């Protein structure tokens, strides 16, 4: 069946429908990862967005459910150049086509994804529509596209009730207790802590700071998540209370942005964001560079930082944007990128060891 991707600037791409055939309007973003499409599909940070995969062949190793980063896929749509319909992998349990159909996610294949990516890079991220309807007049759908805004996605992706992920079986008893505030967390954040001997309690995004602090955790983790950080006014207020405590805090991606907002800094929307597994970041203290996994459309404005509160700790080598902060006089550090990877390089997994050391545990 024919399908169309229509951008809010009137550009039309014609391809083939994959997955669900429902019509959807979403923010169109691109990811440059060559592998890890299932982890991309199940990353809650993509809620409210449709993902363009720039690598031309997607689906060749099928769907391996063990690799999912949450219980379900979150993007509104999936856009690829070529879809491999016959996966070749001994771990494969399903195909992308069936996976998308099962979760009612529309997609489109057979379009020039690199031409589409160039448009998004030159003009910036924009809204678009995936549809099987051939519109003769674009005025009505474009009007709907321009009115679309990603809202309420943190609460939609967060867990509903708190739960405990026990530490790995190799540890007889937990080395440390960590409270993880779920802002749309990927599973591998909690797994990375568990593998280091932590008992991780995962809390819904709207949990009061008093409840988290009342559990007497050795450390607090603020997770990744979707959407505009400034929308989360109540969560920012609670994070400020966490900041004012003496508990060590490590924050990733959206958590990094919310901590910055909670301490008086500002954030801004990037032209087309950072999404992929090959982004170089520089540690400003050591001068060492790391290749990182990233997925974000907003960044902290370093010019808005109070140097008595926080100082830049990492920077993006490509465009110079902020990639992490160290908080003055506090056991708090935050990063914009994803040290837990999935998908992506594991160069930055040492940050979890740094967090363990900060809590007084094994390094």
N, C-alpha and C positions, 0 to 999 in steps of 0.2 A: 504494500500500500504506500502511496506517495505521502510524504510529510513535508512540512515547511517550517523553517525557522525564520521568524520575522523579527527584526530589531526595531527599536523605537525610532531609529533614524530613517526607517523605510527600507532598509536593505533586506532582501529576501534570499534565502538559501533553500534550494529544493533537494530533498533526499528521500530516504526510505524510512518508514515508521518502524521503530523497534520498541519493545515493551508495550505499555498501555497506549491506547489510541486517544485518551482524553486530551483535551486542550488545556494548556497551562501557561500562565504568565509568571515570569520569575526574573531575578537578576542573573545575567549571564556572566560567568567567570571562567577562566581557563586554568588548567593545571598542567605543568610540564613534566610530570613524572612519567618514566618509561614503563614502570611496573607499579603494582600496588593499587590497581583500580578498585578492588573490593574494599580495601581500607579507606580509599577516598569516598566510595559510595556510602560507607557506614560511619563516616566521621560526622558527628553532630554539628560541627562548625559550618557545614554546607547547608544547613536548614535555611530555606527561603531562597536558595540559589539553584541554577541549572549549571552543570559542570561540562566544560569543553575539555576533552583530553587531546593535547597537542600531538602526542605520539600516534602515528597513523594506524597501527593495528592494535586493537583492544579485545581482550577476551580469549586469547590463545591458550591460557592455562585454566580457564573455567572459573568456577566459584568453589572456594574451599571455606566452608562455614567456620572453621576454627580460626580463620584470619580476620573475622569481622571485628570491628572496633566498637560496635554497639549492637543492640539486639535487632536493629532494623536499619535500612538505608534511609538517608535524610534528604538528599537533593530533590528538588522538584522535577528535574529533567536531566538527561544524560545525552551528550552530543559527541559523536565519534566519526572518524573518517571511514574506517572499515571495521566491521564487527566480525570476529571469528566465531562461527556458529558450531564448529566442531573442535572443542578444546582437546589438547593433548597434554595430559598431566595425570599421574597416578593418584594424586590427591583430589582431583576434581570431583565434585558432587552434583554440580548443576551447571547450566549455561547462563550467561548474562541475560539473554533474551527472556528465559523463563523467570529468572530472578526479578527482572524489572516488571514483567507481567504480574507475578505473584504479589508484588508490593504496589501495584497500580502506579508505576512511574513511567511517564512517556519519554521516548527518546527519538533520536534521528541519526541515521548513518548515511554515508555516501556523500557528505558535503566536504568542501575544502576547509578543513578545520584550521589550517595555517593562515589562509586568507582571512578567516573569521577572527583569529587571534590577532592578526595585524590591525584589523579594524578596532578591536578592543584596546590594543596598546596605544594606537594613535588617537582615538577619540575618547578613551576611558571606558570603564565598566558601564554597561547600560542594560536596561531591561529588554526582555524579548519574549516571544511567544513560540511555543512548539505546538503545531496544529496539523491535522490532516485535512482541514477545510481550506479550499482555495479561495481566498478573499479577493474579490474584484475591486473593492473599495477598502483601502487601508485606514481611512480616517477613524473609524470606530475602534478597531483593535489597537491602533497606536495611541488613541486617547486613553484606553484602559491600561496600556503598558506604562505610559507616563505617570499614571496615577498610582501605580503599584509601589509599595514600600515594604521592606522587610521589617516586621515588628513582632514582638512577643515570642521570639524564637528561643531565648534562654530558658524561660519557664517551660516551653514545649519540649525541650530536649533533656531537661534535668530529671533526675529520679523523683518519684512521688513521695517515697518514704526512705528514711535512713536505713542502711544495712551495713553489715560488717564483712569485709573480705579478710579471711584469716591469713596469717603469714605463711610463707612456703613451708612445706612439710619437712624440709631439711633443718628447720629451727624448732627446738623443743618448746620454746616459749618466745613470745614476741620481744624483739630487742627494743622497739619503740612503738608508741601509739601515735598514729597520724590521722588527723581529721581532714578529709578531702571534700572541699565544697564543690559540688557538681554543677558546673555552669554550662554543661554540654560536653562532659569529659569523655575522652577516648579510653577504652579499657586498659591500654598498655601503661597509662600513668599509674593506676592502682597496682597493676602487675609488677611494674618496675620497683615500686616500694615494697610490695610483698616479697619479691625475690631477694630483697636486702634485709628481710627479717622483721618487717613492720606489720603490725595489725592495723589495717586501714578501715576506718569508719567513713562511709560515704554519706554526705548530707545533701538534701535538696537545696537548690539555690536560694530559697527564701528563708532558710533557717536563721533565727536570731543569733547574733554573735554570743549572747549570754549562754545559749544552749551549747554551742561549740566549746567555749571556754570552760563551761561548767563540767565538761567531761574530762578536763585536765589532760589534754593531748600533749605529747612531747613536741609535736610540730603540726603546722597547718599547711595544706596544699590548696592553692586556688587553681582550678583547671582551665583548660581551653574552653571555647564555646563560640556560638554564632552571633552575628548581628552587630549593631552600633553600640559600642560600650556605654555611651552617654544615656541610652534609653533606660539603663538599669539603676535608677535613682535610689530605690530602697536598698538594693544589694550594696551599692557604693557606701551607703550610710552604715551598714553593718560591717563592711570591710574596714571602714575607718576605726571602728571599735576593736577589730582584730589587730590593726596596726598599732593601736595604743597599748596593747597588751605586751607582755614580755616573751610571748611564745614565738619560736622561730617560724618563719613563713617562707615558702617557695611558691612562686606563681608563674604560670605558663600562659602565653598567648592572651586570651581575653582576661584571664586573671591578672596578668601583668598590666594591662590597660586599666582595669578597674582599680588596682592598687594605686596607680599613678593618679587617676581621677580622685580617689579618696584622699589623697595627700596634697591636692591643690594644683596638680599639673593638668595639661590639656591633651586631647587626642584629635586627630584629623583623618579624613578618608583619603587613602592613596588613590592614584589615578586608575590603576588596574590591579593593585594588590600583589602579594607574594604568595604563590601557590605552586609547590613542587618540591622535589627532593634534592635540589642542587644549588641552594642559595648559600654563598659564602658569608660568614660572619667573623668579625675580628674581636678578640678579647683585648680590650684596651689596657688591661693591666699587664698582660704578658706579651702582647703583640702577636700572639699565635692566631692563625685563622682556622676555622672549622667549616666543613660543608654540612649544611643543616636542612632539615625538613621544615617547611613552612606552609601555613594556610591562614592568611589574614588579609583583610581589606582596610584595616585601620592601623594607625601607628601613634605612638606617644611623641608629642612635640618636645624635643630636648630644650628648646628656647624657653619653654614654660616651666622648667624645673627650678625649684628652690634648691640651690646647692647645699643648703643646711639640712635639707630633707633627703634628697636623692641625687646621685651622680650617674652619668652614663657608664655602663660596664661593657656593653657590646655594641658594635655598629655593623650595618649591612655594607659589605664591600662594594656591591654593585651601585647602590644609590645613596649611601651615606645616612640612611634613616636609622633611628634608634632600634636596637635589638635586645636591650636589657638594661636593668638598673640595679645599683647597689644602694641600700638605704643607710644613711649616716646615723651611727649610734644605735642601730637596730640589727638584730639577726634576721634580716630580710633581704632576699635578692630575687629578681624577677627576670624572665626572658620572654622575648616575643616569639621565638621559634619553638620547635617541638623536640626536646631532648629524648622523648620516648620513641621518636621516629614513627614507624608503622603508618604509611610506608616512608622509606627514606634511610639515609645513612645514620649510623649509630655513634658518630664522632662525639656527640655531646651527652652521652649517657652518664659521663662522669659527674654531671651536675647533680644527679641523684645521690652520688657518693658525697658530694659537697654538702648536700642537705642533711645526710646522715651524720656527718661530722659536726655540723651546726647544732644538731640535736644531742650531741654527745654520744653517738652510737658508732658502730664500725664504719671506717672510711672505705 
